[in-house]
Amino acid sequence: MPLACGFLVFLMFSCSNPQVTVLTSQENTLRNAVQKKNESIVWTKEIDPDQLLGAPNSFISVTKENYITPQLLGSLVGLQAPVYPSLQGLDSLDCSAMNSSLINMLNSFGTALCKGTDTLADLFDTNYFYNCVFFKADFPEFLKEYTSIKLPENETESKTESKTEQTLFDRYLICRAFEGVDFVQVPLRFYKENEYVDLAVYLTYHSGYKLSQIEILGWGKLYGE
């Protein structure tokens, strides 16, 4: 009986003191573990710390309201090299390295050949005039054998009606030039409706750009391109 009374008194004393002391170890807390992990990390030196501390727009001339994003950076003119299309089986249409004199000469040749072969002689170097004669003789035979393109016929205007001028080609494209020691080679593609002919012209440039030779590279048809 005295033992039972003593246990009852102890139980009543425990219920009257609800404060319970919980002992924890600071070494085992998550915060302490993260702190120890951070202290043990060996950090490398910052690369270009001045740029990291500077404003985002301080290195590129844009307004402060437009902060640089990957999308905006990729669209800025001049930061990326231009992409030029290429003609399948021929070459790139990149003419950025060609000077204006060469471009003008090639445009003169392209415009002349679109009308026919009669005015090509004026564009040839006199030392290579025989190549012009050979081309004018061989080119019509090539067109007749491999294409349906025909040379324009010489027409005269009547008093009652004016006939539409015929052309050998409708348009042309100039490709990237290849410069050698004595010559410049430039591929061109000439179109007539759904057919095309690829040529390469060789030009001398020591005394101005003049044609020295015209080479036939290929031909084909367009199928909905």
Secondary structure, DSSP 8 states (H G I E B T S, - for coil): -HHHHHHHHHHHHHHT---------GGGSHHHHHHHHHHH------SSHHHHHS-TTSSS---TTS---HHHHHHSTTSS-----B-TTS-B---TTS-HHHHHHHHHHHHHHHH-STTGGGGB-GGGHHHHHHHHHHHHHHHHHH-S----------SS-------S-SEEEE---EE-SSEEEEEEEEEETTEEEEEEEEEE-TTS-EEEEEEEEEEEE-S--
